[in-house]
Amino acid sequence: MGTSWQGALHTVVDGLWFAEGPRWHDGALWCSDIHGHRVLRLEVGDGRDTTAETVVEIPDDEPSGLGWLADGRLLVVGMMRRIVYRLETDGSLRVHSDLSSVARGVLNDMIVSADGRAYVGDMGMDPNDPGAGMRPGQLLCIEPDGSFSTVADDLGAPNGPALTEDGRTLILAESSAFFLTRFTIGSDGTLSERAVFAPVPASPGGPGFAPPDGICLDAAGAVWVADPIGARVVRLLAGGELTHSVDFPGEVPVACVLGGTDRRTLYICVAAAYQREAVRRAPLGRIDAGEVEVAGSGRP
């Protein structure tokens, strides 16, 4: 599994339908359980005993990307309705920003800056309407007041956005283009200086391509990338050098985050399959964890 691991992987929670959007926030692990229509907050104990709390249920939508406004209120991407929801302090769920008028496909992942500016990926495709085909994806920027604009276009299924520690660089997984892209963030939230951060190398013996899914950053400037088709999570340096790989034969790792008190625990969302029909048959998803040497940095 690579020299960065200090111990074997272990499962911190199972019985999930499809875990996505893992975040380490306020001393706990958070994730969306997409086909469970809920957002979870997980208290991971020292003895690997984990307690899971359902923070909010969204029965008529599929939650994905998570983030927080500056005042601590939770934002949740609603994939199918193309809405970003806001959880109020009284527990009520409100529409923070309705992107349905501009979305070309389903929404997916999201990253939120310290001041509450959210970047949301429009995938350009709809799994419930395969006949519509694949359209160019876009990255939408939502201001804290809910207003929005397109800040990057002609993207290959934008996924897994992340922000560097200084908040000046956004790194994005372009799933259908098979590489990570970097942008410089302006003071007004606009993006510029688009460039390839790293191509994602195909898994040996795999299909010959590697669509990146969820990502997270570490303090050495590397990116941990979930490669669901290659059944692995890899650590890449700028330019594409692969330093470590964690394999999940026959399974589908879809996202990862560095968390824990010292941010040296890599949490990985693992599904039994990626086809929606298969996933919905039984809650076989889980989150695994292992210790790494280089701590996490930035967001998520």
C-alpha positions as CSV (number, residue, x, y, z in Angstrom):
1,M,0.0,0.0,0.0
2,G,3.0,2.3,-0.1
3,T,5.5,3.6,2.4
4,S,3.3,6.4,3.6
5,W,1.0,4.0,5.5
6,Q,1.8,3.5,9.2
7,G,-0.8,0.7,9.6
8,A,-3.4,-1.4,7.8
9,L,-6.7,-0.1,6.6
10,H,-9.7,-0.6,8.9
11,T,-13.4,0.1,8.4
12,V,-14.8,2.9,10.5
13,V,-18.4,2.6,9.3
14,D,-20.3,0.3,7.0
15,G,-24.0,-0.3,6.1
16,L,-24.0,2.8,3.9
17,W,-25.8,3.0,0.5
18,F,-23.2,5.1,-1.3
19,A,-20.9,7.4,0.8
20,E,-19.6,10.5,-0.9
21,G,-18.3,14.0,-0.2
22,P,-16.2,13.1,3.0
23,R,-15.2,16.1,5.1
24,W,-13.4,16.5,8.4
25,H,-15.1,19.3,10.2
26,D,-15.3,20.4,13.8
27,G,-13.6,17.2,15.1
28,A,-15.8,14.8,13.2
29,L,-16.1,13.0,9.9
30,W,-19.0,14.0,7.7
31,C,-20.3,12.4,4.5
32,S,-23.3,12.2,2.2
33,D,-25.0,8.8,1.9
34,I,-26.4,9.5,-1.6
35,H,-28.9,6.7,-2.1
36,G,-29.7,6.8,1.6
37,H,-30.9,10.4,1.1
38,R,-29.1,11.6,4.2
39,V,-26.0,13.5,5.5
40,L,-24.1,11.8,8.3
41,R,-21.8,13.1,11.1
42,L,-19.5,10.4,12.4
43,E,-17.7,10.4,15.7
44,V,-14.7,8.2,15.2
45,G,-13.6,6.7,18.5
46,D,-10.0,5.8,19.5
47,G,-11.0,2.2,19.6
48,R,-12.4,2.4,16.1
49,D,-15.9,2.4,17.5
50,T,-17.9,4.9,15.4
51,T,-21.2,6.5,16.2
52,A,-23.2,7.9,13.3
53,E,-25.7,10.7,13.5
54,T,-28.1,11.6,10.7
55,V,-27.8,15.4,10.5
56,V,-30.4,15.9,7.8
57,E,-32.5,13.7,5.5
58,I,-33.4,14.8,1.9
59,P,-35.9,12.1,0.8
60,D,-36.7,13.7,-2.6
61,D,-33.1,14.4,-3.7
62,E,-29.7,12.8,-3.6
63,P,-27.2,14.7,-1.4
64,S,-23.5,14.9,-2.5
65,G,-21.0,17.7,-1.9
66,L,-20.8,19.3,1.6
67,G,-19.5,22.6,3.0
68,W,-20.1,25.2,5.6
69,L,-20.8,28.9,5.5
70,A,-18.7,31.2,7.6
71,D,-21.4,31.2,10.4
72,G,-21.3,27.4,10.5
73,R,-24.5,26.5,8.6
74,L,-24.2,23.4,6.4
75,L,-24.5,23.5,2.7
76,V,-25.5,20.4,0.8
77,V,-25.6,19.7,-2.9
78,G,-28.9,18.3,-4.2
79,M,-27.7,16.3,-7.3
80,M,-31.0,15.6,-9.1
81,R,-32.9,18.8,-8.3
82,R,-29.8,20.9,-9.1
83,I,-30.2,22.8,-5.8
84,V,-27.7,23.7,-3.1
85,Y,-29.5,23.4,0.3
86,R,-28.8,25.3,3.5
87,L,-29.4,23.7,6.9
88,E,-30.6,26.4,9.3
89,T,-29.8,26.4,13.0
90,D,-33.4,25.4,13.8
91,G,-33.0,22.2,11.7
92,S,-35.0,23.4,8.7
93,L,-33.7,22.8,5.2
94,R,-33.8,25.8,2.9
95,V,-32.8,26.5,-0.7
96,H,-29.5,28.3,-0.7
97,S,-29.1,28.5,-4.4
98,D,-31.3,27.0,-7.2
99,L,-29.0,26.2,-10.2
100,S,-31.6,24.3,-12.2
101,S,-31.9,27.1,-14.7
102,V,-28.3,26.8,-15.8
103,A,-27.3,23.2,-15.0
104,R,-26.7,21.0,-18.0
105,G,-26.6,17.8,-16.0
106,V,-26.6,16.7,-12.4
107,L,-24.7,18.6,-9.8
108,N,-22.1,16.7,-7.9
109,D,-19.3,17.7,-5.6
110,M,-18.7,21.1,-4.0
111,I,-16.0,22.9,-2.0
112,V,-16.7,25.9,0.2
113,S,-14.1,28.5,1.1
114,A,-13.6,30.0,4.6
115,D,-15.7,33.0,3.7
116,G,-18.6,30.9,2.5
117,R,-18.1,31.0,-1.3
118,A,-19.0,27.7,-2.8
119,Y,-17.8,26.1,-6.0
120,V,-20.1,23.4,-7.4
121,G,-19.5,21.1,-10.3
122,D,-22.2,20.6,-13.0
123,M,-21.3,17.2,-14.6
124,G,-22.9,17.9,-18.0
125,M,-24.7,14.5,-17.9
126,D,-27.8,13.0,-16.2
127,P,-27.7,9.3,-15.2
128,N,-31.5,9.2,-15.4
129,D,-31.4,10.5,-19.0
130,P,-28.7,8.6,-20.8
131,G,-30.1,9.5,-24.1
132,A,-29.2,13.2,-23.5
133,G,-25.5,12.3,-23.9
134,M,-22.5,14.1,-22.4
135,R,-22.4,17.9,-22.6
136,P,-19.5,20.2,-21.5
137,G,-19.4,20.5,-17.7
138,Q,-19.1,23.7,-15.8
139,L,-18.0,25.0,-12.4
140,L,-20.5,27.3,-10.7
141,C,-19.5,29.8,-8.0
142,I,-22.1,30.6,-5.4
143,E,-21.7,33.7,-3.3
144,P,-22.7,33.5,0.4
145,D,-26.0,35.3,-0.5
146,G,-26.9,32.5,-2.9
147,S,-26.2,34.4,-6.2
148,F,-24.2,32.5,-8.7
149,S,-22.1,32.6,-11.9
150,T,-20.2,30.2,-14.1
151,V,-16.5,30.6,-13.4
152,A,-15.1,27.7,-15.6
153,D,-16.7,26.0,-18.7
154,D,-15.9,23.3,-21.2
155,L,-14.9,20.9,-18.4
156,G,-14.8,17.2,-18.6
157,A,-17.3,16.1,-15.9
158,P,-16.0,18.4,-13.1
159,N,-15.6,16.5,-9.9
160,G,-13.8,16.6,-6.5
161,P,-12.8,20.3,-6.1
162,A,-10.3,21.2,-3.5
163,L,-8.7,24.5,-2.2
164,T,-5.2,25.0,-1.1
165,E,-4.4,26.2,2.4
166,D,-4.0,29.9,1.4
167,G,-7.3,29.8,-0.5
168,R,-5.6,31.0,-3.7
169,T,-5.7,27.8,-5.8
170,L,-8.5,25.5,-6.8
171,I,-7.7,22.0,-7.9
172,L,-10.4,20.1,-9.8
173,A,-10.8,16.5,-11.0
174,E,-12.0,16.3,-14.6
175,S,-13.4,12.8,-14.6
176,S,-14.0,12.4,-18.4
177,A,-10.7,14.1,-19.3
178,F,-8.6,11.9,-17.0
179,F,-6.6,14.7,-15.3
180,L,-6.5,17.2,-12.5
181,T,-6.8,20.9,-13.3
182,R,-5.6,23.9,-11.3
183,F,-6.9,27.4,-11.3
184,T,-5.8,30.6,-9.6
185,I,-8.6,32.2,-7.6
186,G,-9.2,35.9,-7.7
187,S,-10.3,38.1,-4.8
188,D,-13.8,38.1,-6.3
189,G,-13.9,34.3,-6.6
190,T,-13.2,34.2,-10.4
191,L,-10.9,31.6,-11.8
192,S,-7.9,32.1,-14.1
193,E,-4.6,30.6,-15.3
194,R,-6.2,27.2,-16.0
195,A,-3.6,24.5,-16.4
196,V,-3.2,20.7,-16.0
197,F,-2.0,19.9,-12.5
198,A,-1.5,16.2,-13.3
199,P,-2.7,13.5,-15.6
200,V,-4.1,10.5,-13.7
201,P,-2.2,7.4,-14.8
202,A,-4.2,4.3,-15.7
203,S,-4.1,1.4,-13.3
204,P,-1.9,-1.5,-14.5
205,G,-4.1,-4.2,-16.0
206,G,-7.1,-1.8,-16.0
207,P,-9.1,-0.4,-18.9
208,G,-6.3,2.0,-20.0
209,F,-7.8,5.2,-18.5
210,A,-8.4,6.6,-15.0
211,P,-11.3,9.0,-14.3
212,P,-10.5,10.9,-11.1
213,D,-13.3,11.2,-8.6
214,G,-13.0,12.8,-5.1
215,I,-9.7,14.3,-4.1
216,C,-7.9,15.8,-1.1
217,L,-4.6,17.7,-0.7
218,D,-1.7,17.2,1.7
219,A,0.9,19.6,3.1
220,A,3.6,18.5,0.6
221,G,1.5,19.7,-2.3
222,A,0.4,16.2,-3.4
223,V,-3.1,15.2,-4.2
224,W,-4.8,11.9,-3.1
225,V,-7.2,10.9,-5.9
226,A,-9.9,8.2,-5.9
227,D,-9.8,6.2,-9.1
228,P,-13.1,4.2,-9.1
229,I,-12.5,2.4,-12.4
230,G,-9.0,1.4,-11.4
231,A,-10.2,0.3,-7.9
232,R,-7.6,2.3,-6.1
233,V,-6.7,5.6,-4.4
234,V,-3.4,7.1,-5.5
235,R,-1.2,10.0,-4.3
236,L,0.0,12.2,-7.2
237,L,2.6,15.0,-7.3
238,A,2.2,17.9,-9.7
239,G,3.0,16.7,-13.1
240,G,1.6,13.2,-12.5
241,E,4.3,11.2,-10.6
242,L,2.5,8.5,-8.6
243,T,4.0,8.0,-5.1
244,H,1.5,5.7,-3.5
245,S,-1.4,3.5,-4.4
246,V,-4.0,1.8,-2.2
247,D,-5.9,-1.0,-4.0
248,F,-9.5,-2.2,-3.5
249,P,-9.8,-5.2,-5.9
250,G,-13.4,-5.7,-7.1
251,E,-14.6,-2.6,-5.3
252,V,-15.2,1.1,-6.1
253,P,-13.4,3.8,-4.1
254,V,-15.0,7.1,-4.9
255,A,-13.7,9.8,-2.6
256,C,-11.2,10.5,0.2
257,V,-10.3,13.1,2.8
258,L,-7.4,13.6,5.3
259,G,-8.8,14.0,8.8
260,G,-8.3,13.2,12.4
261,T,-6.8,15.4,15.1
262,D,-3.5,15.7,13.2
263,R,-5.1,15.3,9.7
264,R,-3.0,12.2,9.1
265,T,-5.9,9.7,8.8
266,L,-7.0,9.1,5.2
267,Y,-10.7,8.3,5.1
268,I,-11.8,6.5,1.9
269,C,-15.4,6.1,0.7
270,V,-15.8,2.6,-0.8
271,A,-18.8,1.3,-2.7
272,A,-19.6,-2.2,-3.9
273,A,-20.5,-1.0,-7.4
274,Y,-20.9,2.2,-9.3
275,Q,-24.0,1.4,-11.3
276,R,-27.0,3.1,-9.7
277,E,-29.3,0.0,-10.1
278,A,-26.8,-2.2,-8.4
279,V,-26.0,0.2,-5.5
280,R,-29.7,0.6,-4.7
281,R,-30.2,-3.1,-4.0
282,A,-28.5,-3.1,-0.6
283,P,-26.4,-0.8,1.7
284,L,-23.0,-2.3,1.1
285,G,-21.0,0.9,1.1
286,R,-18.5,1.8,3.8
287,I,-15.7,4.1,4.9
288,D,-12.2,2.8,5.5
289,A,-9.3,4.6,7.1
290,G,-5.5,4.3,7.4
291,E,-2.7,6.5,8.8
292,V,-0.3,8.5,6.5
293,E,2.9,10.4,7.1
294,V,2.0,13.7,5.4
295,A,-0.8,15.6,7.0
296,G,-3.8,17.1,5.1
297,S,-3.9,20.7,4.0
298,G,-6.5,23.0,2.6
299,R,-10.1,22.0,2.0
300,P,-11.6,19.4,2.1
